Amino acid sequence: MSMMPLERVAVLYRYWLTRRRSRKWTDRESLERWQDKRVRSHLKRVRRESPFYRELWGDRDDASWRELPVIDKAAMMEHFDTLNTVGVKREKAFATALEAERTRDFTPTIGKVTIGLSSGTTGSRGLFLVSREERLAWAGAVLAKVLPGSIADEHRIAFFLRADSNLYETVGGGRLQFKFYDLLDPLALHLARLRKMKPTLLVAPPSMLRVLAEAQRSGKLRLNPAKIVSVAEALDPLDRAYIEETFGQRLHQVYQCTEGFLGSTCAHGTIHINEDIVCVQKEYIDRDLRKFVPIVTDFSRRTQPIVRYRLNDVLTERETPCPCGSPFLAIESIEGRCDDLFYFPATDGDGWVRVFPDFITRAILAASADITAYRVVQHAPDRLCVYLDVPEPYRPKARDWVKAELARLCERLGCRMPDVEFKDETFMTGNRKLRRVERRFAFEPDPELVR
């Protein structure tokens, strides 16, 4: 979908506005004062236009917005009809989104509102609504933060994702050539299109970037993009190293989800929360380890307001300031979801020990340099399945070393070592997001019994 001239003007305006704002603040205090004014002004509009929030907040003072009730995806979907401000009904929105999934035609809208559907890898799919104005503003902000060089240059953007959207197509037009690559299409088709396009900006989930890197190494591709960006999945250190070594450049990241464009990397590769668009409050899981769940307030979205919305992600805050000097919150890593925290019985039998995904990752990577890919799935508190991609001669030893590293980890944490089953890694890109560390059983232990 090509933009009309007026739409290009709107995107360019947001592009330059975002670029100017990124240099506006020199310290956290001035940024937070600006955020506070924006949020309070935003809440006044939301109260008028969203029956759900108006009832939820009652007569609470907008100045105390940081203490307003927290909502999550389940609450947003339950109250979808009264939360959104454009009168779109949940049943109709789902029908539109599911039909787009079935036909792979993602252009239909309801009125002028773009309808999207989250991947729902935890079994709970979410809807998102974006107005035309919000779509154009999103496009300008993304281009300002992600595009290599100037918007005046010629760019060829290859974008891989599970589903297309009018939201993504907005970036096309003029000197910006944008092509959507459907992850469900055959790899041979992707490679042929990439050879012809020769993208200057390559955007894809890390699992697909890994596949493309393998094609590059084998000679099936000869790409030389100015920038490569990882999206949609948690970026594993093993995949990062392989992709960066293959293409000879730093791999950047975008933190984008149903709830908005939340963050992107600076020139130093540090993920910064887009605090000129959203405000993030930290709900710490482990303060000493700097791990928290973000509670997001997006003060730029009115169609489907996001106010004090708890995400299901686990983020690790950067310990030291980023060399780029930005006052925006710096993130060391996006580990994955709370649903993928492992829980093992404590050695003394009294309660549970929480095991973060990066603990498991470090144990696997420390075991053997011959491991080229892996997944770890917890099926029960006492049962793990470890999928490894290891050359045949080294496979038995690699499995022994992984088991030994996991045993050492459990000993350090004071938890019982689970039974470990090993299988060969066979993950394929497509409709399912890659989760290197995944818990596949529902478990909500008493917080008082978790260490």
MOJONOR-V239948 format. One record per residue. N is the residue number from 0. OMEGA is omega in whole degrees, 0 to 359 (* if undefined). Layout:
n: [N & N]
omega: [OMEGA & OMEGA]
This chain:
n: [0 & 1 & 2 & 3 & 4 & 5 & 6 & 7 & 8 & 9 & 10 & 11 & 12 & 13 & 14 & 15 & 16 & 17 & 18 & 19 & 20 & 21 & 22 & 23 & 24 & 25 & 26 & 27 & 28 & 29 & 30 & 31 & 32 & 33 & 34 & 35 & 36 & 37 & 38 & 39 & 40 & 41 & 42 & 43 & 44 & 45 & 46 & 47 & 48 & 49 & 50 & 51 & 52 & 53 & 54 & 55 & 56 & 57 & 58 & 59 & 60 & 61 & 62 & 63 & 64 & 65 & 66 & 67 & 68 & 69 & 70 & 71 & 72 & 73 & 74 & 75 & 76 & 77 & 78 & 79 & 80 & 81 & 82 & 83 & 84 & 85 & 86 & 87 & 88 & 89 & 90 & 91 & 92 & 93 & 94 & 95 & 96 & 97 & 98 & 99 & 100 & 101 & 102 & 103 & 104 & 105 & 106 & 107 & 108 & 109 & 110 & 111 & 112 & 113 & 114 & 115 & 116 & 117 & 118 & 119 & 120 & 121 & 122 & 123 & 124 & 125 & 126 & 127 & 128 & 129 & 130 & 131 & 132 & 133 & 134 & 135 & 136 & 137 & 138 & 139 & 140 & 141 & 142 & 143 & 144 & 145 & 146 & 147 & 148 & 149 & 150 & 151 & 152 & 153 & 154 & 155 & 156 & 157 & 158 & 159 & 160 & 161 & 162 & 163 & 164 & 165 & 166 & 167 & 168 & 169 & 170 & 171 & 172 & 173 & 174 & 175 & 176 & 177 & 178 & 179 & 180 & 181 & 182 & 183 & 184 & 185 & 186 & 187 & 188 & 189 & 190 & 191 & 192 & 193 & 194 & 195 & 196 & 197 & 198 & 199 & 200 & 201 & 202 & 203 & 204 & 205 & 206 & 207 & 208 & 209 & 210 & 211 & 212 & 213 & 214 & 215 & 216 & 217 & 218 & 219 & 220 & 221 & 222 & 223 & 224 & 225 & 226 & 227 & 228 & 229 & 230 & 231 & 232 & 233 & 234 & 235 & 236 & 237 & 238 & 239 & 240 & 241 & 242 & 243 & 244 & 245 & 246 & 247 & 248 & 249 & 250 & 251 & 252 & 253 & 254 & 255 & 256 & 257 & 258 & 259 & 260 & 261 & 262 & 263 & 264 & 265 & 266 & 267 & 268 & 269 & 270 & 271 & 272 & 273 & 274 & 275 & 276 & 277 & 278 & 279 & 280 & 281 & 282 & 283 & 284 & 285 & 286 & 287 & 288 & 289 & 290 & 291 & 292 & 293 & 294 & 295 & 296 & 297 & 298 & 299 & 300 & 301 & 302 & 303 & 304 & 305 & 306 & 307 & 308 & 309 & 310 & 311 & 312 & 313 & 314 & 315 & 316 & 317 & 318 & 319 & 320 & 321 & 322 & 323 & 324 & 325 & 326 & 327 & 328 & 329 & 330 & 331 & 332 & 333 & 334 & 335 & 336 & 337 & 338 & 339 & 340 & 341 & 342 & 343 & 344 & 345 & 346 & 347 & 348 & 349 & 350 & 351 & 352 & 353 & 354 & 355 & 356 & 357 & 358 & 359 & 360 & 361 & 362 & 363 & 364 & 365 & 366 & 367 & 368 & 369 & 370 & 371 & 372 & 373 & 374 & 375 & 376 & 377 & 378 & 379 & 380 & 381 & 382 & 383 & 384 & 385 & 386 & 387 & 388 & 389 & 390 & 391 & 392 & 393 & 394 & 395 & 396 & 397 & 398 & 399 & 400 & 401 & 402 & 403 & 404 & 405 & 406 & 407 & 408 & 409 & 410 & 411 & 412 & 413 & 414 & 415 & 416 & 417 & 418 & 419 & 420 & 421 & 422 & 423 & 424 & 425 & 426 & 427 & 428 & 429 & 430 & 431 & 432 & 433 & 434 & 435 & 436 & 437 & 438 & 439 & 440 & 441 & 442 & 443 & 444 & 445 & 446 & 447 & 448 & 449 & 450]
omega: [179 & 180 & 171 & 181 & 181 & 178 & 177 & 178 & 181 & 179 & 179 & 179 & 181 & 177 & 182 & 177 & 179 & 179 & 180 & 181 & 183 & 179 & 188 & 188 & 178 & 181 & 182 & 185 & 181 & 177 & 183 & 175 & 178 & 178 & 182 & 179 & 181 & 181 & 181 & 177 & 180 & 182 & 178 & 178 & 181 & 178 & 182 & 193 & 183 & 179 & 181 & 182 & 180 & 179 & 182 & 185 & 181 & 182 & 178 & 182 & 178 & 180 & 180 & 185 & 180 & 179 & 178 & 180 & 178 & 174 & 177 & 184 & 181 & 179 & 180 & 180 & 179 & 184 & 186 & 186 & 183 & 178 & 181 & 190 & 183 & 175 & 179 & 181 & 183 & 183 & 180 & 180 & 178 & 180 & 179 & 182 & 181 & 177 & 176 & 177 & 184 & 184 & 186 & 174 & 188 & 181 & 184 & 177 & 169 & 189 & 177 & 185 & 175 & 181 & 177 & 181 & 179 & 186 & 175 & 183 & 175 & 179 & 181 & 182 & 182 & 176 & 170 & 181 & 180 & 178 & 178 & 181 & 179 & 179 & 180 & 178 & 178 & 182 & 180 & 180 & 180 & 180 & 181 & 186 & 188 & 187 & 174 & 181 & 184 & 176 & 179 & 179 & 175 & 182 & 174 & 187 & 173 & 188 & 179 & 175 & 181 & 182 & 177 & 179 & 171 & 180 & 182 & 182 & 181 & 184 & 181 & 176 & 178 & 182 & 177 & 175 & 184 & 178 & 176 & 177 & 182 & 182 & 180 & 179 & 180 & 180 & 181 & 178 & 178 & 184 & 179 & 181 & 180 & 178 & 180 & 186 & 185 & 186 & 172 & 176 & 182 & 183 & 183 & 171 & 182 & 178 & 177 & 177 & 177 & 178 & 179 & 177 & 177 & 177 & 178 & 181 & 182 & 180 & 179 & 176 & 173 & 183 & 176 & 182 & 178 & 182 & 177 & 185 & 177 & 181 & 163 & 179 & 174 & 182 & 181 & 180 & 180 & 179 & 179 & 183 & 182 & 182 & 181 & 179 & 182 & 185 & 176 & 179 & 178 & 176 & 180 & 181 & 169 & 177 & 185 & 177 & 180 & 186 & 174 & 177 & 194 & 183 & 178 & 183 & 175 & 181 & 180 & 179 & 179 & 175 & 174 & 174 & 180 & 187 & 169 & 179 & 183 & 172 & 181 & 172 & 186 & 172 & 189 & 169 & 177 & 184 & 181 & 179 & 177 & 182 & 184 & 172 & 181 & 171 & 193 & 168 & 180 & 184 & 177 & 184 & 180 & 183 & 176 & 187 & 177 & 183 & 180 & 185 & 181 & 174 & 180 & 184 & 173 & 179 & 174 & 181 & 178 & 185 & 182 & 179 & 178 & 179 & 181 & 177 & 180 & 177 & 180 & 181 & 182 & 183 & 177 & 181 & 170 & 190 & 186 & 185 & 176 & 180 & 182 & 170 & 177 & 174 & 177 & 177 & 177 & 182 & 181 & 178 & 183 & 174 & 188 & 175 & 178 & 181 & 182 & 180 & 183 & 174 & 180 & 179 & 181 & 179 & 180 & 184 & 179 & 186 & 185 & 176 & 181 & 179 & 182 & 176 & 182 & 165 & 176 & 182 & 175 & 181 & 180 & 181 & 182 & 184 & 176 & 169 & 181 & 178 & 182 & 169 & 183 & 176 & 188 & 184 & 186 & 188 & 182 & 181 & 180 & 179 & 178 & 182 & 177 & 180 & 180 & 179 & 177 & 178 & 178 & 178 & 181 & 179 & 179 & 183 & 181 & 179 & 182 & 177 & 179 & 170 & 183 & 174 & 181 & 174 & 176 & 179 & 182 & 184 & 176 & 177 & 180 & 188 & 184 & 178 & 177 & 173 & 182 & 178 & 191 & 173 & 186 & 172 & 181 & 183 & 177 & 182 & 174 & 181 & 180 & 183 & 181 & 179 & *]
